[in-house]
């Protein structure tokens, strides 16, 4: 796949991913799993929730083939 087609495909997936992440961070905020009042005036709480939301979204995009899973594992080294 050339770079321009790659970028087009990634760009086409980003709006859906952005909305899913936004919903997930708000779900996490409202979950009661973290004391939100303990994080005032900085970006620590949003970063914590974004970290978990992004981890949760990996399951939606994980390749199903063994070769795809191997490629993911390899790219984690970079």
Biotite code that builds the C-alpha atoms (Angstrom):
import biotite.structure as struc

atoms = struc.array([
    struc.Atom([0.000, 0.000, 0.000], chain_id="A", res_id=1, res_name="UNK", atom_name="CA", element="C"),
    struc.Atom([1.385, 3.400, -0.854], chain_id="A", res_id=2, res_name="UNK", atom_name="CA", element="C"),
    struc.Atom([1.508, 6.228, 1.668], chain_id="A", res_id=3, res_name="UNK", atom_name="CA", element="C"),
    struc.Atom([-1.342, 8.293, 0.182], chain_id="A", res_id=4, res_name="UNK", atom_name="CA", element="C"),
    struc.Atom([-3.807, 5.383, 0.224], chain_id="A", res_id=5, res_name="UNK", atom_name="CA", element="C"),
    struc.Atom([-2.667, 4.504, 3.754], chain_id="A", res_id=6, res_name="UNK", atom_name="CA", element="C"),
    struc.Atom([-3.317, 8.073, 4.907], chain_id="A", res_id=7, res_name="UNK", atom_name="CA", element="C"),
    struc.Atom([-6.756, 8.182, 3.248], chain_id="A", res_id=8, res_name="UNK", atom_name="CA", element="C"),
    struc.Atom([-7.784, 4.983, 4.995], chain_id="A", res_id=9, res_name="UNK", atom_name="CA", element="C"),
    struc.Atom([-6.502, 6.129, 8.380], chain_id="A", res_id=10, res_name="UNK", atom_name="CA", element="C"),
    struc.Atom([-8.228, 9.501, 7.934], chain_id="A", res_id=11, res_name="UNK", atom_name="CA", element="C"),
    struc.Atom([-11.504, 7.742, 7.098], chain_id="A", res_id=12, res_name="UNK", atom_name="CA", element="C"),
    struc.Atom([-11.376, 5.831, 10.398], chain_id="A", res_id=13, res_name="UNK", atom_name="CA", element="C"),
    struc.Atom([-10.445, 8.759, 12.648], chain_id="A", res_id=14, res_name="UNK", atom_name="CA", element="C"),
    struc.Atom([-13.878, 10.423, 13.075], chain_id="A", res_id=15, res_name="UNK", atom_name="CA", element="C"),
    struc.Atom([-15.440, 7.173, 14.319], chain_id="A", res_id=16, res_name="UNK", atom_name="CA", element="C"),
    struc.Atom([-12.464, 6.511, 16.584], chain_id="A", res_id=17, res_name="UNK", atom_name="CA", element="C"),
    struc.Atom([-12.557, 10.047, 17.987], chain_id="A", res_id=18, res_name="UNK", atom_name="CA", element="C"),
    struc.Atom([-16.234, 9.707, 18.875], chain_id="A", res_id=19, res_name="UNK", atom_name="CA", element="C"),
    struc.Atom([-15.696, 6.280, 20.454], chain_id="A", res_id=20, res_name="UNK", atom_name="CA", element="C"),
    struc.Atom([-12.812, 7.601, 22.551], chain_id="A", res_id=21, res_name="UNK", atom_name="CA", element="C"),
    struc.Atom([-14.837, 10.635, 23.632], chain_id="A", res_id=22, res_name="UNK", atom_name="CA", element="C"),
    struc.Atom([-17.706, 8.387, 24.784], chain_id="A", res_id=23, res_name="UNK", atom_name="CA", element="C"),
    struc.Atom([-15.317, 6.041, 26.546], chain_id="A", res_id=24, res_name="UNK", atom_name="CA", element="C"),
    struc.Atom([-13.491, 8.786, 28.490], chain_id="A", res_id=25, res_name="UNK", atom_name="CA", element="C"),
    struc.Atom([-16.821, 10.153, 29.680], chain_id="A", res_id=26, res_name="UNK", atom_name="CA", element="C"),
    struc.Atom([-17.957, 6.659, 30.677], chain_id="A", res_id=27, res_name="UNK", atom_name="CA", element="C"),
    struc.Atom([-14.737, 6.232, 32.637], chain_id="A", res_id=28, res_name="UNK", atom_name="CA", element="C"),
    struc.Atom([-15.132, 9.651, 34.268], chain_id="A", res_id=29, res_name="UNK", atom_name="CA", element="C"),
    struc.Atom([-18.672, 8.748, 35.376], chain_id="A", res_id=30, res_name="UNK", atom_name="CA", element="C"),
    struc.Atom([-17.799, 5.170, 36.374], chain_id="A", res_id=31, res_name="UNK", atom_name="CA", element="C"),
    struc.Atom([-16.851, 5.907, 39.967], chain_id="A", res_id=32, res_name="UNK", atom_name="CA", element="C"),
    struc.Atom([-13.599, 4.054, 39.408], chain_id="A", res_id=33, res_name="UNK", atom_name="CA", element="C"),
    struc.Atom([-11.529, 7.130, 40.151], chain_id="A", res_id=34, res_name="UNK", atom_name="CA", element="C"),
    struc.Atom([-11.907, 10.050, 42.548], chain_id="A", res_id=35, res_name="UNK", atom_name="CA", element="C"),
    struc.Atom([-12.299, 12.862, 40.025], chain_id="A", res_id=36, res_name="UNK", atom_name="CA", element="C"),
    struc.Atom([-12.156, 15.531, 42.743], chain_id="A", res_id=37, res_name="UNK", atom_name="CA", element="C"),
    struc.Atom([-8.562, 14.518, 43.485], chain_id="A", res_id=38, res_name="UNK", atom_name="CA", element="C"),
    struc.Atom([-7.440, 15.895, 40.093], chain_id="A", res_id=39, res_name="UNK", atom_name="CA", element="C"),
    struc.Atom([-7.991, 19.637, 39.811], chain_id="A", res_id=40, res_name="UNK", atom_name="CA", element="C"),
    struc.Atom([-6.431, 22.176, 37.496], chain_id="A", res_id=41, res_name="UNK", atom_name="CA", element="C"),
    struc.Atom([-4.146, 20.000, 35.382], chain_id="A", res_id=42, res_name="UNK", atom_name="CA", element="C"),
    struc.Atom([-4.265, 17.391, 32.641], chain_id="A", res_id=43, res_name="UNK", atom_name="CA", element="C"),
    struc.Atom([-3.558, 14.335, 34.787], chain_id="A", res_id=44, res_name="UNK", atom_name="CA", element="C"),
    struc.Atom([-7.168, 13.061, 34.952], chain_id="A", res_id=45, res_name="UNK", atom_name="CA", element="C"),
    struc.Atom([-7.817, 13.492, 31.200], chain_id="A", res_id=46, res_name="UNK", atom_name="CA", element="C"),
    struc.Atom([-4.526, 11.717, 30.454], chain_id="A", res_id=47, res_name="UNK", atom_name="CA", element="C"),
    struc.Atom([-5.427, 8.847, 32.792], chain_id="A", res_id=48, res_name="UNK", atom_name="CA", element="C"),
    struc.Atom([-8.860, 8.433, 31.204], chain_id="A", res_id=49, res_name="UNK", atom_name="CA", element="C"),
    struc.Atom([-7.467, 8.770, 27.669], chain_id="A", res_id=50, res_name="UNK", atom_name="CA", element="C"),
    struc.Atom([-4.869, 6.103, 28.391], chain_id="A", res_id=51, res_name="UNK", atom_name="CA", element="C"),
    struc.Atom([-7.527, 3.618, 29.474], chain_id="A", res_id=52, res_name="UNK", atom_name="CA", element="C"),
    struc.Atom([-9.925, 4.610, 26.667], chain_id="A", res_id=53, res_name="UNK", atom_name="CA", element="C"),
    struc.Atom([-7.219, 4.112, 24.038], chain_id="A", res_id=54, res_name="UNK", atom_name="CA", element="C"),
    struc.Atom([-6.285, 0.747, 25.510], chain_id="A", res_id=55, res_name="UNK", atom_name="CA", element="C"),
    struc.Atom([-9.957, -0.270, 25.429], chain_id="A", res_id=56, res_name="UNK", atom_name="CA", element="C"),
    struc.Atom([-10.261, 0.765, 21.777], chain_id="A", res_id=57, res_name="UNK", atom_name="CA", element="C"),
    struc.Atom([-7.383, -1.463, 20.670], chain_id="A", res_id=58, res_name="UNK", atom_name="CA", element="C"),
    struc.Atom([-9.784, -4.401, 20.758], chain_id="A", res_id=59, res_name="UNK", atom_name="CA", element="C"),
    struc.Atom([-11.927, -2.751, 18.064], chain_id="A", res_id=60, res_name="UNK", atom_name="CA", element="C"),
    struc.Atom([-9.010, -2.430, 15.642], chain_id="A", res_id=61, res_name="UNK", atom_name="CA", element="C"),
    struc.Atom([-6.824, -5.443, 16.430], chain_id="A", res_id=62, res_name="UNK", atom_name="CA", element="C"),
    struc.Atom([-6.138, -7.552, 13.330], chain_id="A", res_id=63, res_name="UNK", atom_name="CA", element="C"),
    struc.Atom([-7.694, -11.003, 13.427], chain_id="A", res_id=64, res_name="UNK", atom_name="CA", element="C"),
    struc.Atom([-5.081, -12.827, 11.360], chain_id="A", res_id=65, res_name="UNK", atom_name="CA", element="C"),
    struc.Atom([-1.955, -14.268, 12.910], chain_id="A", res_id=66, res_name="UNK", atom_name="CA", element="C"),
    struc.Atom([0.214, -12.316, 10.446], chain_id="A", res_id=67, res_name="UNK", atom_name="CA", element="C"),
    struc.Atom([-1.551, -9.096, 11.439], chain_id="A", res_id=68, res_name="UNK", atom_name="CA", element="C"),
    struc.Atom([-1.049, -9.859, 15.134], chain_id="A", res_id=69, res_name="UNK", atom_name="CA", element="C"),
    struc.Atom([2.647, -10.531, 14.495], chain_id="A", res_id=70, res_name="UNK", atom_name="CA", element="C"),
    struc.Atom([2.953, -7.209, 12.661], chain_id="A", res_id=71, res_name="UNK", atom_name="CA", element="C"),
    struc.Atom([1.350, -5.402, 15.636], chain_id="A", res_id=72, res_name="UNK", atom_name="CA", element="C"),
    struc.Atom([3.721, -7.112, 18.057], chain_id="A", res_id=73, res_name="UNK", atom_name="CA", element="C"),
    struc.Atom([6.685, -6.150, 15.871], chain_id="A", res_id=74, res_name="UNK", atom_name="CA", element="C"),
    struc.Atom([5.631, -2.479, 15.579], chain_id="A", res_id=75, res_name="UNK", atom_name="CA", element="C"),
    struc.Atom([5.401, -2.207, 19.375], chain_id="A", res_id=76, res_name="UNK", atom_name="CA", element="C"),
    struc.Atom([9.200, -2.355, 19.392], chain_id="A", res_id=77, res_name="UNK", atom_name="CA", element="C"),
    struc.Atom([9.505, 0.935, 17.476], chain_id="A", res_id=78, res_name="UNK", atom_name="CA", element="C"),
])
